[in-house]
Amino acid sequence: MLACAALAWAGWPQAAAAQAAAGAASYREPVPELRAIVDAPRAPQLTLSPRRDLAALVQMPDLPGIDVVAQPELKLAGLRFHPRVHAPSQFVFGSDLWLMDVASGAERRIAGLPQPLGLAGASWSPDQRWLAFNRIDRASGANELWLVDVAAGSARRLVAQLNTIAGGGYGWLPDSRGLLVRLQAANPGPLPPPDAVPTGPSVQQTEAGAGVRSVRTFQDLLRNENDALTLEHYLVSQPARVDLQGKVVRFGAPALYTATSPSPDGRYVLAQRVERPFSYLAPLSRFPRVIEVLDAASGRVAHTIARLPLVEGLPTGNDAVPTGVRSVSWRSDAPATLVWAEAQDGGDPARETVVRDVVFLQAAPFSAAPAKLAELGSRYRGVTWGRGDLALLDEYWWKTRQTRTWRIRPDQPAQAPQLLVERSFEDRYADPGTPVTVSDAAGRQRLLTSADGGSLFLIGEGASPEGDRPFVDRYDLATGQAERLFHSQAPYYEAPQALLDDSGRRLLTTRESPTEPANYYLRDAAAAEPLRALTRFPHPTPQLRDVGKEQIRYKRADGVELTGTLYLPAGYDAGRDGPLPVLMWAYPQEFKSAQAASQVTDSPYRFNRISYWGPLPFLARGFAVLDDPSMPIVGEGDAEPNDSYIAQLGASAQAAVDELARRGVGDPQRVAVGGHSYGAFMTANLLAHTRLFKAGIARSGAYNRTLTPFGFQSEERNFWQAQETYLAMSPFNYADRIQDALLLIHGEQDNNSGTFPIQSERMFAAVKGLGGNARLVMLPNESHGYRARESILHMLAETDDWLQQHVRGAAPERAQAAN
């Protein structure tokens, strides 16, 4: 008999019920079986070396406490950072670091590591003799660069006082003899006192005749001149080179740098810095900026690429881009050549034109005019470089979901591009895979080609009607034909992580099954035993090893095929135990094609990873869980998906509930629905427009679309272009129809665009004022994703209480489909 199902409701303590009614004054912990999931160990993270024969492994620690998450941070211009260490607001750092030989799996410890390690990121040198890592220690104020001597297996500090607020703050020079770093400035400018007396009001002014511009709802923006001065004080950094002995050579002047990157030959540095005037409407990424090339030896400006103005808004549409230079980078297979794109349509997707973007090249010494590399009919996505006669250029157009990949010959610009792939990026079944790249001698990523140079290698998810089956293909450039070298086979999900040779026969993969966690394997087609385990990470939640899992297929009333992953508690038998209470957890997605919306996602052979973040912990409480059931919102042709959002959402939910009832595993009278962010928005809408669910769990959502008037999620139109759609999609407008229990959870410091904490506060106030049943939980010091152990435990305790009270203990009447 299913013990956890029989005891879960009976074991719900009356004290918890009283606390749930009155409102908690302190953090709570859930029942032990849920607490054990939060404290489950994490598997190490692996980073492969440039020659692909060594790996660095980093152990991630348990969740930080609220005392760590509550430490002071500044929220300015869309950034969140710790002022004491000049580093982004990061709360979980690597706690251990060691090396592994890929061929044998033998592990080596590293002597001299600092304690606590506080590893915030690591980078192999191009020659792989060294491993640099960034150490953060908020207790001491340290933001340091450390160096591991790979052969000796020892670590030492290289330089202190990095400034990593904007970007990584360090990177290897191509000769592996040193690194390019950004240091905290010696004289950063005045820092306004926290109690400074205002010198005047904050004033903003529109520009007459500027036309319609979409102004997204950003968080953590500057509010006044004191904020601007504070940002300048902390963001200003000093570029420098540091050699392997720790000798620092500063070059150039301190400035508000957001990126610095050495050229492949090491002679130049591509630098981007912001300057005034700042904005109260846009984040740092849209501030005026100067893009220039510095001489790496002297720090003098060798070439100014562009001076870009403040961008506070863009034309309407998801294909809109700023005018002028964008996506500037180094060509990785040339000594010092810049590449960038510029819109030819004013960045406005509504403007009719044949050429949308032009891609330019400009080689050192940058005295000649830029040369055209390509003219594109849609938006530039990027180039994957190989050699002078081989590079892959990608473009896309979001409106039609179309993407194209061209073969170009960058050293032969007169030769016409060759179209290799054209498809809808919604069509997962037609995805040919991603080209494999490897590090060259300068540490730059370049296409991996076969020994004769005539073939590329592709790694893909292998989406199919049977689920995802990852693969490796060899693609012949002359014939356009692909040869399959590897394909994941049931009953495992095996995903290639890297090719270890130039033939594609030796692979580093991760393999997992529903009961076996992902581990690294060496797959060698030439070996007597082609598969060998390199790691043996244990099952993090062995108490839930035997939960049931099935990838299910069912149809919506309009014929759209849907997919979901059904999980059942360990030991459950439908014939013996009967239908269970159900928790559905979903996230809607827009499509331009019903065929694409009907495609199968995920794999039935993935590991049953029971994470505290999703719905699966409640398997331990006797619930059936339908995870990620398809909630497609389809708008084919000229139709906009969101114009029929409510109808399609309700139809998808109805189909899921009916399928669980048909299978006899789900009790249609005891179903809850939940989701995070856009999934929370979905949850509130389902409670407002259907009676399918006894309860909803809505975390960090947005419920009033008039507060995001210039678009949200994938909606391109602004409020004034589609008022009826915005109003119909806002569950706040239908709060009077919410008759079932709604639990709202939100981080008090949510910085996600659109999901202001006020969204949950006003939604709760509306339900409360209208006499509905709702509970609002605001988590202190938490952002869009919750980070502190106390917050996660409290979230699970609140959710468990809500499910036990309103779903497991639901009245036995049959739920109705709609109002």
Secondary structure, 3 states (H helix, E strand, C coil): CCHHHHHHCCCCCHHHHHHHHHCCCCCCCCCHHHHHHHCCCCCCEEEECCCCCEEEEEECCCCCCHHHHCCCCEEECCEEEECCCCEECCCCCECEEEEEECCCCCEECCECCCCCCCEEEEEECCCCCEEEEEEEECCCCEEEEEEEECCCCEEEEEECCECCCCCCCEEECCCCCEEEEEEECCCCCCCCCCCCCCCCCCCCCCCCCCCCCECCCCCCCCCCHHHHHHHHHHHCEEEEEEECCCCEEECCCCECEEEEEECCCCCEEEEEEECCCCCCCCCHHHCCEEEEEEECCCCCEEEEEEEECCCCCECCCCCCCCCCEEEEEECCCCCCEEEEEEECCCCCCCCCCCCCEEEEEEECCCCCCCEEEEEECCEEEEEEEEECCEEEEEEEECCCCEEEEEEECCCCCCCCCEEEEEEECCCHHHCCCEECEEECCCCCEEECECCCCCEEEEEECCCCCCCCCCEEEEEECCCCCEEEEEECCCCCEEEEEEECCCCCCEEEEEEEECCEEEEEEEEECCCCCCEEECCCCCCCCHHHCCCEEEEEEEECCCCCEEEEEEEECCCCCHHHHCCEEEEEECCCEEECCHHHHCCCCCCCCCCCCCCCCCCHHHHHHCCEEEECCCCEEECCCCCCHHHHHHHHHHHHHHHHHHHHHHHCCEEEEEEEEEEECHHHHHHHHHHHHCCCCCEEEEECCCCCHHHCCCCECCECCCCCCCHHHHHHHCHHHHHHHCCCEEEEEEECCCCCCCCCHHHHHHHHHHHHHCCCCEEEEEECCCCCCCCCHHHHHHHHHHHHHHHHHHHHCCCCCCCCCCC
